[in-house]
Amino acid sequence: MLSVFCSPSRYVQGRKATESLASELRKLGHAGRALIIASKTARKQLEPIWRNTFTVADVPLDILDFGGECCEDEIARCKEEALRVGAATIIGAGGGKVLDTARAVAGEVDRPVVCCPTTASSDAPCSASSVVYTPEGAFQQYLFYKRNPDLVLVDTGVIVNAPIRLLIAGMGDALATRFEAEAVRRAHKANVVGGASTLAAAAIADLCYQTLIQDGAAAVAAASAQAITPAFERIVEANTLLSGLGFESGGLAVAHSVHNGLTVAEETHDRLHGEKVAFGTLVQLVLEGRDSSLIEEVMNFCHAVGLPMTLAELGLEKLAPDRALAIAQRAVATGESAHNEAFVVTPETIMDAIYAADAWGRAFKLARSG
C-alpha cells in the first residue's frame, strides 16, 4: 500500500481574510464566474464585502442561499444552479454542511472548489469528502472526490462572532484526530484517501491534540469575550487545518463510527457533529483499553471546554439496551471506520463501550461537582 498525504492547495487564515477572497482566486488562476453557496448567516454578514471585492477584482459573482441540509436533493438543486449560471468556481461559505454541499456540487460539475468556513465547528473545510445526510438529519453516506479544495479561507474575525458552542464542537471533532490516526497506523489500515499514513500525518494529528490540551480553555475564554488572541487563532487552526489534514491523511476509526451510529437516535439530532464525536472518542479509548490516565486527561479537557462526556448530555439519559444495540449496529455497518481497529469490532463490544464510557463520564462529573 502506497503512503498518501493530501491537503488543500492553499490555506489562508486571519482577521478580515474575507477581503482577500477574490484576490486569492486570482492568485490561483481562477477565471470566470464564481458561485457562492452561502448560509443565511454568512450571506448577511459577508455579502457586502463579497460584492465590493469581487467587483474590484473584476470577478463575476452569483450567490445562492443554502437550503439547510447536505442531502441528495440539496446537492442536486445547487448543481442545477451552478450549471444554469455557468459557474467556473464553486465557493461554500458557512458551516460544515454548506461546505460539504459545495464540495459535492464542485465534484459533480468538475469545477474548482473554495471553502470559506464561518465557524470552526469541524474539520470539513480542508477535506476531499462530504458527509451526506437524509433530509431528516440521519447519516447516509460519505462522498469522496479526486482533489481537495483549491483554497480554504478562514476569517477569524467572522469565526470569533459565531456561537461559542460551535468552536467547542470543533474541538470535539479535532479531539478524535490523534486517536483515530493512531488506531489506523497500529492496524496497518488505509487512511481516508486509500493509502498508508505518513510521518507528516502522524505528527500533525499529535500536534492537533497537544494544541487542544494547551490552548482549548484559553480559546473558549477569548471567544466568550469575542477577542481574537493567539490561543484562539491556534485553536481555529487546530480545528480546521490540523484536524482536517490529520483525519484525512491519518484515517478514521471508532470515534466517527459512533457518531454515525448516534445519528439514528432522533434525540441526538440537535447535537453537533463534534459533540457526538467527542463522546465517540471516549468510547474508542474505552474500547481499546487505553490507560486510565489518558482517559482522565481527555475527560479533564472535555470538562474544561464543555464537551459532552455522558449519554445524558446527548439527549440519551435512559438508553434502553435495544436502542443502544441499534446505535452500535449502525456504528459497525459494512464500510464503517470502526473496522480500522487492530481487532474485531462487533455491535456488542461497541454497546458495552458506550455504556462504560457513559458510566466513567458520570462518575467523573459527579466527583467534580462534589
VEXDREN-2710 file (C-alpha; in Angstrom, 1 decimal):
% VEXDREN-2710
k/r/px/py/pz
1/MET/0.0/0.0/0.0
2/LEU/1.4/3.4/-1.0
3/SER/1.6/6.1/1.6
4/VAL/-0.6/9.1/0.7
5/PHE/-0.8/12.6/2.1
6/CYS/-3.3/15.1/0.8
7/SER/-4.2/18.7/1.5
8/PRO/-5.8/21.8/0.1
9/SER/-3.8/23.7/-2.4
10/ARG/-3.8/26.9/-0.3
11/TYR/-4.8/27.7/3.3
12/VAL/-5.3/31.3/4.4
13/GLN/-6.3/32.3/7.9
14/GLY/-6.6/35.6/9.8
15/ARG/-8.7/38.6/10.7
16/LYS/-10.5/40.1/7.7
17/ALA/-9.4/37.2/5.4
18/THR/-12.7/37.6/3.5
19/GLU/-11.5/40.8/2.0
20/SER/-8.8/38.8/0.1
21/LEU/-11.1/36.1/-1.3
22/ALA/-11.4/37.5/-4.8
23/SER/-7.6/38.3/-5.0
24/GLU/-6.8/34.8/-3.7
25/LEU/-8.9/33.4/-6.6
26/ARG/-6.8/35.5/-9.0
27/LYS/-3.6/34.2/-7.5
28/LEU/-4.7/30.6/-8.1
29/GLY/-5.5/31.4/-11.7
30/HIS/-9.3/31.0/-11.3
31/ALA/-11.1/32.9/-14.0
32/GLY/-14.8/33.2/-14.8
33/ARG/-18.0/33.4/-12.8
34/ALA/-18.0/32.3/-9.1
35/LEU/-21.0/30.8/-7.4
36/ILE/-21.1/31.2/-3.6
37/ILE/-23.4/28.7/-1.8
38/ALA/-23.9/30.6/1.4
39/SER/-25.7/30.0/4.7
40/LYS/-28.1/32.8/5.7
41/THR/-25.8/34.0/8.4
42/ALA/-22.8/34.1/6.1
43/ARG/-24.7/36.0/3.5
44/LYS/-26.0/38.5/6.0
45/GLN/-22.5/39.1/7.4
46/LEU/-20.4/39.0/4.2
47/GLU/-22.4/39.8/1.1
48/PRO/-21.4/43.5/1.1
49/ILE/-17.7/42.5/1.3
50/TRP/-18.1/39.9/-1.4
51/ARG/-19.9/42.3/-3.8
52/ASN/-17.3/45.0/-3.3
53/THR/-14.1/43.0/-3.5
54/PHE/-15.3/40.8/-6.4
55/THR/-16.3/43.9/-8.3
56/VAL/-12.9/45.5/-7.7
57/ALA/-11.2/42.2/-8.8
58/ASP/-13.5/42.0/-11.9
59/VAL/-14.7/38.5/-10.9
60/PRO/-18.4/37.9/-11.8
61/LEU/-20.3/36.6/-8.8
62/ASP/-23.6/34.8/-8.1
63/ILE/-24.8/33.9/-4.6
64/LEU/-27.2/31.0/-3.8
65/ASP/-28.8/30.5/-0.4
66/PHE/-28.1/27.1/1.2
67/GLY/-31.2/25.0/2.0
68/GLY/-30.1/23.8/5.4
69/GLU/-29.1/20.1/5.0
70/CYS/-26.4/18.4/3.0
71/CYS/-28.6/15.8/1.3
72/GLU/-29.1/14.5/-2.2
73/ASP/-31.9/16.9/-3.1
74/GLU/-30.0/19.9/-1.9
75/ILE/-26.8/18.9/-3.8
76/ALA/-29.0/18.4/-7.0
77/ARG/-30.6/21.8/-6.5
78/CYS/-27.3/23.6/-6.1
79/LYS/-25.8/21.7/-9.0
80/GLU/-28.6/22.8/-11.3
81/GLU/-27.9/26.5/-10.3
82/ALA/-24.2/26.1/-10.9
83/LEU/-24.9/24.8/-14.4
84/ARG/-27.5/27.5/-15.1
85/VAL/-25.2/30.4/-14.3
86/GLY/-22.2/28.8/-15.8
87/ALA/-20.1/28.8/-12.6
88/ALA/-16.4/28.4/-13.2
89/THR/-15.7/28.1/-9.4
90/ILE/-17.9/26.8/-6.6
91/ILE/-17.4/28.6/-3.2
92/GLY/-19.0/27.3/0.0
93/ALA/-19.5/29.9/2.8
94/GLY/-20.9/28.8/6.2
95/GLY/-20.8/25.8/8.4
96/GLY/-19.7/22.2/7.7
97/LYS/-22.9/21.2/5.8
98/VAL/-22.7/24.2/3.5
99/LEU/-19.1/23.3/2.7
100/ASP/-19.9/19.6/2.2
101/THR/-22.6/20.6/-0.3
102/ALA/-20.3/23.0/-2.2
103/ARG/-17.7/20.2/-2.5
104/ALA/-20.3/17.8/-3.7
105/VAL/-21.5/20.2/-6.3
106/ALA/-18.0/21.0/-7.5
107/GLY/-17.3/17.3/-7.7
108/GLU/-20.3/16.7/-9.9
109/VAL/-19.7/19.6/-12.3
110/ASP/-15.9/19.2/-12.2
111/ARG/-15.1/22.7/-11.1
112/PRO/-12.6/24.1/-8.5
113/VAL/-13.9/24.5/-5.0
114/VAL/-13.2/27.0/-2.3
115/CYS/-14.2/26.6/1.3
116/CYS/-14.9/29.7/3.5
117/PRO/-16.0/28.4/6.9
118/THR/-17.8/30.9/9.1
119/THR/-17.3/28.7/12.2
120/ALA/-14.5/26.4/13.4
121/SER/-17.0/23.7/14.2
122/SER/-15.5/20.8/12.3
123/ASP/-12.5/19.7/10.1
124/ALA/-14.7/19.7/7.0
125/PRO/-13.2/22.7/5.2
126/CYS/-9.9/21.0/4.1
127/SER/-11.2/17.6/3.1
128/ALA/-11.9/16.0/-0.3
129/SER/-15.0/14.4/1.1
130/SER/-18.6/15.2/2.1
131/VAL/-20.9/13.8/4.7
132/VAL/-24.3/13.3/3.2
133/TYR/-27.4/13.1/5.4
134/THR/-31.0/12.2/4.8
135/PRO/-33.4/15.2/4.8
136/GLU/-34.3/14.3/8.4
137/GLY/-30.7/14.6/9.5
138/ALA/-29.6/10.9/9.8
139/PHE/-26.2/10.0/8.4
140/GLN/-26.4/8.5/4.9
141/GLN/-23.0/8.2/3.3
142/TYR/-19.6/9.7/2.6
143/LEU/-18.7/11.0/-0.8
144/PHE/-15.1/11.2/-1.9
145/TYR/-13.6/13.5/-4.6
146/LYS/-10.5/13.4/-6.7
147/ARG/-9.0/16.5/-5.2
148/ASN/-9.0/18.7/-2.1
149/PRO/-10.3/22.2/-2.1
150/ASP/-8.2/24.7/-4.2
151/LEU/-8.5/27.2/-1.4
152/VAL/-9.5/27.2/2.3
153/LEU/-10.0/30.8/3.5
154/VAL/-10.7/31.2/7.3
155/ASP/-11.7/34.6/8.5
156/THR/-11.1/34.6/12.3
157/GLY/-12.9/38.0/12.5
158/VAL/-16.1/36.2/11.4
159/ILE/-15.5/33.0/13.4
160/VAL/-15.0/34.9/16.7
161/ASN/-18.5/36.2/16.4
162/ALA/-20.0/32.7/16.0
163/PRO/-21.7/30.9/18.9
164/ILE/-19.0/29.5/21.3
165/ARG/-20.8/26.2/21.2
166/LEU/-19.6/25.8/17.6
167/LEU/-15.9/26.4/18.5
168/ILE/-16.2/23.9/21.3
169/ALA/-17.8/21.3/18.9
170/GLY/-14.9/21.8/16.5
171/MET/-12.6/20.9/19.4
172/GLY/-14.7/17.8/19.9
173/ASP/-14.2/16.8/16.3
174/ALA/-10.5/17.6/16.4
175/LEU/-10.1/15.6/19.7
176/ALA/-10.6/12.3/17.8
177/THR/-7.9/13.1/15.2
178/ARG/-4.9/11.8/17.2
179/PHE/-6.5/8.6/18.5
180/GLU/-8.2/7.6/15.2
181/ALA/-4.9/8.1/13.3
182/GLU/-3.1/6.0/15.9
183/ALA/-5.6/3.2/15.6
184/VAL/-5.2/3.2/11.8
185/ARG/-1.4/3.1/12.0
186/ARG/-1.5/0.3/14.5
187/ALA/-3.8/-1.8/12.3
188/HIS/-1.9/-1.0/9.1
189/LYS/-5.2/0.1/7.6
190/ALA/-5.8/2.6/4.9
191/ASN/-6.4/6.3/5.6
192/VAL/-9.5/8.2/4.2
193/VAL/-7.9/8.6/0.8
194/GLY/-6.9/4.9/0.5
195/GLY/-3.2/5.0/1.3
196/ALA/-0.9/4.3/4.3
197/SER/-0.3/7.1/6.7
198/THR/2.8/9.2/6.5
199/LEU/5.0/10.5/9.3
200/ALA/3.7/14.0/8.5
201/ALA/0.1/12.9/9.1
202/ALA/1.0/11.3/12.4
203/ALA/2.9/14.4/13.5
204/ILE/0.0/16.7/12.5
205/ALA/-2.5/14.5/14.3
206/ASP/-0.4/14.6/17.5
207/LEU/0.1/18.4/17.2
208/CYS/-3.6/18.8/16.9
209/TYR/-4.2/17.0/20.2
210/GLN/-1.4/18.9/22.0
211/THR/-2.8/22.2/20.8
212/LEU/-6.3/21.4/22.1
213/ILE/-4.9/20.4/25.5
214/GLN/-2.7/23.6/25.8
215/ASP/-5.0/26.2/24.3
216/GLY/-8.5/24.9/24.4
217/ALA/-9.7/26.6/27.6
218/ALA/-7.9/29.9/26.8
219/ALA/-9.6/29.9/23.3
220/VAL/-13.0/29.4/24.9
221/ALA/-12.3/32.3/27.3
222/ALA/-11.2/34.5/24.4
223/ALA/-14.3/33.6/22.3
224/SER/-16.6/34.4/25.2
225/ALA/-15.2/38.0/25.0
226/GLN/-15.2/37.9/21.2
227/ALA/-11.5/38.5/21.3
228/ILE/-9.0/37.2/18.8
229/THR/-6.0/36.0/20.7
230/PRO/-3.0/33.8/19.7
231/ALA/-4.7/30.9/21.6
232/PHE/-7.9/31.5/19.7
233/GLU/-6.0/31.6/16.3
234/ARG/-4.2/28.3/17.2
235/ILE/-7.5/26.5/18.1
236/VAL/-9.1/27.7/14.9
237/GLU/-6.1/26.3/13.0
238/ALA/-6.3/23.0/15.1
239/ASN/-10.0/22.6/14.4
240/THR/-9.7/23.4/10.8
241/LEU/-6.3/22.7/9.3
242/LEU/-4.6/20.3/11.7
243/SER/-7.7/18.1/12.2
244/GLY/-8.5/18.3/8.6
245/LEU/-5.1/17.1/7.4
246/GLY/-4.8/14.7/10.3
247/PHE/-8.1/12.9/9.9
248/GLU/-7.9/12.6/6.1
249/SER/-4.3/11.5/5.8
250/GLY/-4.2/9.7/9.1
251/GLY/-7.6/7.9/9.0
252/LEU/-10.8/7.4/10.9
253/ALA/-11.7/4.7/13.4
254/VAL/-14.3/4.1/16.2
255/ALA/-15.0/7.7/17.2
256/HIS/-16.6/8.8/13.9
257/SER/-18.4/5.4/13.6
258/VAL/-20.0/6.0/17.0
259/HIS/-21.0/9.5/15.8
260/ASN/-22.7/7.9/12.8
261/GLY/-24.4/5.4/15.0
262/LEU/-25.7/8.1/17.3
263/THR/-27.4/9.8/14.3
264/VAL/-30.0/7.0/14.2
265/ALA/-31.3/8.3/17.6
266/GLU/-33.6/11.3/16.9
267/GLU/-32.8/12.7/20.3
268/THR/-29.2/13.5/19.1
269/HIS/-30.2/15.4/16.0
270/ASP/-29.9/18.7/17.8
271/ARG/-26.4/17.8/19.0
272/LEU/-23.5/19.0/16.8
273/HIS/-21.2/16.7/14.9
274/GLY/-18.2/17.4/17.2
275/GLU/-20.2/16.9/20.3
276/LYS/-21.1/13.4/19.3
277/VAL/-17.5/12.7/18.0
278/ALA/-16.2/13.8/21.4
279/PHE/-18.3/11.1/23.2
280/GLY/-17.3/8.7/20.4
281/THR/-13.6/9.4/21.2
282/LEU/-14.2/8.3/24.8
283/VAL/-16.0/5.2/23.6
284/GLN/-13.0/4.4/21.4
285/LEU/-10.5/4.9/24.2
286/VAL/-12.5/2.6/26.5
287/LEU/-12.9/0.0/23.7
288/GLU/-9.2/0.0/23.1
289/GLY/-8.4/-0.4/26.8
290/ARG/-6.3/2.7/26.9
291/ASP/-4.6/3.8/30.1
292/SER/-6.9/5.4/32.7
293/SER/-4.5/8.3/33.0
294/LEU/-5.0/9.1/29.3
295/ILE/-8.8/8.8/29.5
296/GLU/-8.7/11.1/32.6
297/GLU/-6.7/13.6/30.6
298/VAL/-9.2/13.6/27.8
299/MET/-12.1/13.9/30.3
300/ASN/-10.3/16.8/32.0
301/PHE/-10.1/18.5/28.6
302/CYS/-13.8/17.9/27.8
303/HIS/-14.8/19.2/31.2
304/ALA/-12.6/22.3/30.8
305/VAL/-14.1/23.3/27.5
306/GLY/-17.6/22.0/27.9
307/LEU/-17.8/18.9/25.7
308/PRO/-20.2/16.1/26.5
309/MET/-19.0/13.0/28.3
310/THR/-22.2/11.2/29.0
311/LEU/-25.3/9.9/27.2
312/ALA/-27.5/12.3/29.1
313/GLU/-25.7/15.2/27.6
314/LEU/-26.5/13.8/24.1
315/GLY/-30.2/13.5/25.0
316/LEU/-30.0/9.8/25.8
317/GLU/-30.2/9.7/29.5
318/LYS/-32.2/6.5/29.6
319/LEU/-30.8/4.5/26.7
320/ALA/-32.5/1.1/26.6
321/PRO/-30.4/-1.9/25.5
322/ASP/-32.3/-2.4/22.3
323/ARG/-31.7/1.2/21.2
324/ALA/-28.1/1.1/22.3
325/LEU/-27.7/-2.0/20.1
326/ALA/-29.3/-0.2/17.2
327/ILE/-26.7/2.6/17.6
328/ALA/-23.9/0.1/17.8
329/GLN/-25.1/-1.9/14.8
330/ARG/-25.1/1.3/12.7
331/ALA/-21.6/2.1/14.0
332/VAL/-20.2/-1.2/12.7
333/ALA/-22.1/-1.3/9.4
334/THR/-20.2/-2.5/6.4
335/GLY/-17.6/0.0/5.3
336/GLU/-17.6/1.9/8.6
337/SER/-14.3/3.2/10.0
338/ALA/-14.8/1.2/13.2
339/HIS/-13.3/-1.7/11.3
340/ASN/-10.0/0.2/11.1
341/GLU/-9.1/-1.0/14.6
342/ALA/-6.5/-3.7/15.0
343/PHE/-9.1/-6.1/16.4
344/VAL/-12.6/-7.3/15.5
345/VAL/-15.2/-4.7/16.5
346/THR/-18.8/-6.0/17.0
347/PRO/-22.1/-4.4/17.9
348/GLU/-21.8/-6.0/21.4
349/THR/-18.4/-4.6/22.1
350/ILE/-19.4/-1.1/20.9
351/MET/-22.5/-1.2/23.0
352/ASP/-20.5/-2.2/26.1
353/ALA/-18.0/0.6/25.5
354/ILE/-20.8/3.1/25.1
355/TYR/-22.3/2.2/28.5
356/ALA/-18.8/2.0/30.1
357/ALA/-17.8/5.4/28.7
358/ASP/-21.1/6.9/29.9
359/ALA/-20.5/5.4/33.4
360/TRP/-17.0/6.8/33.6
361/GLY/-18.2/10.2/32.4
362/ARG/-21.0/10.3/35.0
363/ALA/-18.5/9.3/37.8
364/PHE/-16.1/12.0/36.6
365/LYS/-18.7/14.7/36.6
366/LEU/-20.1/13.6/40.0
367/ALA/-16.6/13.7/41.5
368/ARG/-16.0/17.2/40.1
369/SER/-19.4/18.5/41.3
370/GLY/-19.0/17.0/44.7
END
